[in-house]
Amino acid sequence: MIIGFLCYHFRVKALLLAAGRSTRLTPIPDKNLLKFFGVPLIEHQLRALHKAGCTEIYLVGGVHNLESLREIAARCTADGCAVTVGEQEQLELGMGGAVQSAENWIGGEPILVVSGNDIVDESAFSSVIEASKGGSGSEGVLLARKVSTYFPGGYLEADSEGRIKTIVEKPGAGNEPSDLVNLVVHYHPDSAALLTALESVETEHDDRYEVALQQLFSSGLVYRALPYEGRWNPVKFPWHIIDLMNAFFEARGAQLTTPSDCQIAETAVVKGPVVFGHGVRVFDNAVIIGPAYIGDNSVIATNAMVRESHIGSNCVIGFGSEVARSYLGDHVWTHSNYLGDSVIGNNVSFGAGTVTGNLRLDEGEISSVVKGERLGAARTKFGLVTGDDVRVGINTSFMPGIKIGSNVCIGAGIVVAEDVEDDQFVAAKWELIKRPNKAVIMKRDAL
C-alpha cells in the first residue's frame, strides 16, 4: 500500500494534541472523549493516523483526561499502533506548550503535529506526509482550507507558489490576510528549530505556537500551504457536535447493521441506514429513521421515535419519547420527552413531559452564550446542550440554545431560559393559591 510505504520509509512521528480544555465548548467536559459509534473521538483520530501508516504516536493529555487517554492508548497499542501518552502540565501555554512537553520523545526527528480541534479525513494525514516527501523532506507543510466566510481560527498568507509568508491567529472578520484557514495537520522537517523558536517566544496570548511558526517563516525555513478540500469538522462550539455526528453518519454510508443479540419487535419500523450495537432492544411500534446509531444495551420503547440521531450505550428512549437530530451520550433516560437538535451528556435523566425548544417563534437564527458573548449558531434549529450527571424533573421546558452544566438538578414544572453552571440545584418560586370553590361540580350520580 503506497501510503504505508511513505510513512515507514520516510519516517515521521505523529504528535496528537488532546490536552486543551476549550471553554467555548462548555458544558461539554472533553470533546476528545465524546463517543461516535461507541469509540471516543480521539481514538478515531489515533486509528486514522495509524491507518495512514504512522506507527509511532505521542498523545499529549492533561491532568483532567490522562487516565482515559491511557486506556484508549492501551487499546490502540494492543492493535499494533504504538501510542505513548504524556502530560502537558502547563495548559496555559496552549499548543506550543504541548509540543514542548514532548521534546524528549521527539528527539530532533521530523514530526507531524495534529490537533484534536480539527477533525479531518485519513487522507489529510497521508497527503501532508506525501507532500513533505515531495519536497525531499526539507520543507514544512501546513494543511490549509479555503473558506468563503469568516472562521474564528488561524489564517495563512502564501505566495503564488504556496510558500507561507505569514500566519495570523483569529484576525477578526474583515482582517483576514487571505481566504486560507490553517488546519492543524503540520509537518515539521526540523523539530529542533521549532522547539528553539517555541523557547524564545514571549507572548501574553494563547498563540505561542503560531508566533513560533512566524519566526520560522521569517528565518527562511520554507513551509508550504497544502490545499485540502476533504472532510473538515472544526470542534469549537457545542453545535459543532451535531455537524460532527452527521459527518460520521455520512462517512459510515448506507449500512444497516444488526448484531444477532439485538431484539427488534416485528411491529417496529426501521428505515434507512441504522447501526445497532449489541444487546439493543426495540419494542412494539417504535420507529427509527436513519441515519442513526443505537448504542450497546440501549432500549427504544413502545411508540418511541428516533430520527437521524446518535444514541449512546445503556440509554432508554422511553414510551412516547421522540429524539430528533440529536447526540446523546451514554446512560441517558427519557420518559415521554421531546429532544430536538440537542447535545446531551452522559448520565442524564429527563422527567416525564419535559421538552426542549429548538425553534424560535420567528424561525430566526438560534443564538447561545459562549464565554459571556451571545453568538449565532448559524442554524434555525438548535436545542439543549448538557454536561454530565444531570437530573431534570417532570414537565420542565428548555428554551432554544440553553446550556446546562454538569452535576446539576433542575426542578419540575419550570421554564429554563438561561444557562445553568456546574454544581447547581435549580428551582422556581411559585405559589399554590387555595380559596373556597364556588363552582358547581356535577355529582357522579348525575353523569
N, C-alpha and C positions, 0 to 999 in steps of 0.2 A: 504493500500500500504506500503510495508516494508520500502522503502526509506523514506517516510514521517514519519513513526513511529520512525525511528532512529533519525531524526532531532528534532522532537517535544519532545521526551523523553530523549534525550541525547543532551541537549541544546548547540548550537553553534551559535554564532553571526558571520555574514559574513561581512568582510571589503573589499570593492571593490575599487581598486585604479585607479583613472582616472584623476589625476592632471598633469601628466607629459606631456611635450611638446618635443617629440623626434625630435631633429634636423636631425636625419638620415632619417626621413620621409619627410623632406622638398621637395616639396612645399605643401604637404597635411597639411592643417591647424590643424586638430584634428581628429585622427583616430577614436576616440570614437563616433564621430557624423556622420561618414560615414554610409549611409543607405543601408541596404540589404533587399530586398522585402518590401521597404517602412518603415523599422524600423531601428533606429540608432543602431549601433553595441553594444554600452554599454547597450541599452535596451534589446537586445537579451541576454546579459550576466545576467542582473538582473532577467529576467524571467526564465532563466535556473537555477539560484540559487534558486529561489522561487519554481520552479517545483521539484527541488531536495529535497525540504522540509524546506529550510531556510526562515523563515518569518520575521526576523529582519536583515536588511542590512544597513550598513553605507557606503554611496557613497562619496568618497573623490575627490573633484574637485579643480580647480584653478580659479583665477580671470577671466581667459580667457573663461571658459566654464560653470561657475556656473549657469548662468541664464538658459542655455539649459538643464543642468543636473537637475535643479529643475523642469522644465516642464516634463522631462522624468520620474522623481521620482513621480510626482503627478499622472501621468497616471498609473504607476505600483501600487501605493498605492490605487488608486481607484479600482484596480482589486484584492485587498486583500493582497498585498505584502507591508509590512511596510518598506519604504525606507526613511532614514534620509540623508540629504545632508550636508556636511561640507566642509570648505575651508582649504586647505593647503597653508598657507601664504608664507612659505619659501620653494619654489620649488627646490632650490639648494640642499636641504637636501635629495632629492630623496625619495625612498620607505620608508626609516627609518623615515623621517620627516612626511610622510603621515600617518604612523601608530601612531606616537606621537600626531599628530593633532586630533586623535580620542580617546585620552586617557580617557576623561570623559565618553564618550559613552561606551567604552569597559568595564569599571567598574571592572576590575580584572577578568572577566569571560573568559572562553576559546574562541578563535576566529579562524575563517577561513579567511586567508588573500589571496586575489585573485588579480592578476594584469591584466590590460587590454592589456598587451603586449603578452599574451599567450591565444589564443582562443582554447578552448577545448570542448569536449562533456559534456553534463549534467552529464553523468556517471562518469566523473572525480571527480566532486564535491561530489557525493554520495559515491564514492569509498574511498575517503580520510576520509570522516566522518565515514564510516563503519569501516575502518582500525583503526581509533583512538578509536572507541568504543571497538574494539577487544583488544586493549591494556589497557583496563579499564580506559581509559581517561587520563592516566598519562604520556603517551608517545606522542611526537610530530610526525607528518607525513609530509613529503615533497614529492610531486609528481615528478617523475623522468622519463626521456625518454632516451633510448639507441640510440646513433647515430653512424653512420659509418664514417662520415666526420665532419670536424671541424665546429662548430656553435658558433658564437660570443655571448656567454651568460655565465651563471654560470655553474660550474661543481661540482658534488658531488663525494666524495670518501667514500665508505661504506665497512664494514667488511662482512664476509660471511653470517651473519645473518641479513644484511640490516641496521645495526646501522651506522649512518653517523658519520664519523670522521672529515672530512674537507669539506669546501665549498670554491671554488676559482672562483672569478668573472673574466671573459674574460682572461683566461690564455694565449691565443695565440696558434695558430696551432703548434702542436708538444710538447706543455707543459701541455696538459690535464692530470689531475690526474687519470681519468677514462673515460669511454665512456658514463657516465650518465650526461645528461643535466638537470639542475634544472628548473622545470616548476613552476611558482609561483601560486600554489594552496597548501597552507601550513596550517596545523592545529597546533595551539599553545595551549597546555593544560594549561600553566601558563603564561598568558599575562602579569602579573606583572613582572615576571622575564625578559620577552622580553623587556618591557618598561624600566626597570632598566638598562639592557645591552645597549639599544639604548642611554640612557642618558650619559653613560660613554664612548661612542665611540669617539675617536679622529682620524680623517682621512682627508686627503686632496683630496680624490677621491669620486666618486659617488657610494660608496659601504658601507654606514653606516649600512644598513640592513644586508648585508652579514657578515660584521665584528661582528655585534651583535650576529648573529646566531653562528658564530665560537666560541664566548665567551660562549654561552650556551652549545655547544657541549663539549668544554674543561672543563666546570664546572661539567660535569657528567650528565646533563639532557639528556635523551635518545630521539633521533629523528631517525625515520626510513625512508628510501627511499622506496617509493611505486612505483614499475614499472608500466608504463602506455603505452599502445600500440594503444589507440584510436586516434581519430582526434586531430591533433595539428597543429595550424597555427600561427607561430610567426608573429608579425606585427612590423618589424624593418626597412624595406626598402620599397620604393614605389612599387617595383614589387611584393611584398608580397600581395598587394591588389588584384591582379589578381588571385593569389593562393587562397586567402580567398573567392573571388567571386565563383570560381569553387567548393570550399568546400561547400558553401551554396547551389549551384546547386545540388551537389551530395546528400546532406542531404535532400533536398526537394523531390528528387525522380522523377519518370517519370509521372508527373502530367501535364495535360492541363487544365488551369483554365481560364475561360472566363466569367466575370460578364455580366449580362443581358444588362447593359448600354454601352457595347462595340459595335463599328460599324466596322465590318470586311467585306471588299468588296468580292464579290463572286469570283473574279479573283485573289485575294490574295492567297499566298501559306504559310501555317503554318505547319511545320514539327517538330516532336519531342516534348519534354516537354517544354511548354511555359506558363508562368504565366502572365496574363494581369491584370493590375489594372483597376479601374473604369474610365469610360469615354474615353477609348483609341479608336483611330480611325486608321484603317489600310486601305490605299487606293488601287486602282486597280494595280495589277501586282507587288505589294510589296511581298517580300519573307522574312520570319522569320524562322530561323532554330535553334531549341533548342539544349541544354538548354538555355533558355533566360527568361528575365524578362522585361516587358514593364510597366513602372510606370503610375500612375493615370494621365489622361488627356493628355497623350503623343500622338504624331502623327507620323505614319510611312507612308511617302508619296509615291506617284506613282513611281514604278520602284526602290524603295529603298530596300536595303538588310541589315538585322541584323542577324549576326551569332554568337551564343554562347556568348552573351553579356548581360550586365545588364544596362538597360536604366532607368534613374530616372523619376520623375514626371515632367509634363509640358515641355517635350522635343519635338523637331521637328527634325526628321531624314528626311531631305528634298529630293526632286526629285533626283534620281540617286545616292544618297549617299550610302556608304557601311560602316558598323560598324562591325568589326570582333574581337571577343575575347577581348572585351574592357569593362571597367567600366565607365559609365557616371553618373554624379550627376544629380541634378535637374536643370531645365531651361537651357538645352544645345540645341543650334540650329546649324544644319548643312545645307549646301547648295551645293550640288554636291561635296561632300568631300569623302575622304577615311580616316578612323580612324582604325588603326590596333594595337592590343595588347597594348592599351593605357589606362591611368587612367586620367579622365577628371573631374575637379571640378564642382562647382555649378555656374550658371550664366556665361556660356561660349558660345561665338558665333564665328563660323568659316565662313569666306567669301567664295564665290563660287570658286571652283578649288583648294582650299587649301588641302594638303595631309600630312600624317605622314609617314615617313620612318620607317620601323620596321625590316628590314633585311639588314645585311651587304652584300656587293658585294661578299665577300669570304665566306659568310654564317657562319662566326665565332661567338663567344660569344659576345653579346652586353654588353657594359660597360656603367657606368654612374658615374658622380662625386658626391660623398657623403662626406660632411664636408671637402672638399678640396682634397679628395683622390679618384682616379678612381678605382671603384670596378666592378668586373664582376657580371652580373645579373643572371648567371647560366642558361641562355636561349639564343637561337639563334634568337628569335623574341621578340622584345620589342620596343615599340614606344615612345609616348609622355606622359609626366606627367604634369598636370597643377594644380595650385591652383584655387581659386575662382575669379570671376569677371574679366574675360579675353575676349578681343576682338582681332580677327585676321582678317586682310584684305584678299583680293582675291589673289589667285594664289601664296600663300606662302607655302614653304615646310619646314618640320622639320626633321632633321636627327635623327636616332635611339638613344634612351636613353636620349633625351633632356628634361630638366625640366624648366617649366615656372611658375614664382611666381604668387601671387595674385595682383589684381589691375594693370594689365599690358595690354598695347595696342601694337600689332605687326603690322607693316605696310604691304602694299601689295607687291607682286612680289619679295620676298626675300627668301633666304635660311638661316634658323636659325640653326647654327651648334654649338652653345654653350648655356649654361644655362642663363636664364634671371631672375634676382632677383625681389622681390616685387616692386611695385610702379614705373615701368619703362615704357617709351614710346620708342619703337624700330623702327628705320627706317634705310634703307640702302642708301648710297651715290651712285647715278648713274647719268649718263649724257645723255641727249637727244641730239643726233647729227643730224643736218639738213644740207643738201647740195643739189645742183641742181640735178634734176633727169635726167639722160642721157639714161635711159632705154626707150624702145618703148612699150607703153601700148596700146594694141588693143582697138580701139574705139568700143562702144556698137553696132554701126550700122554694124560693120564687123563681129560680133559674129553670 
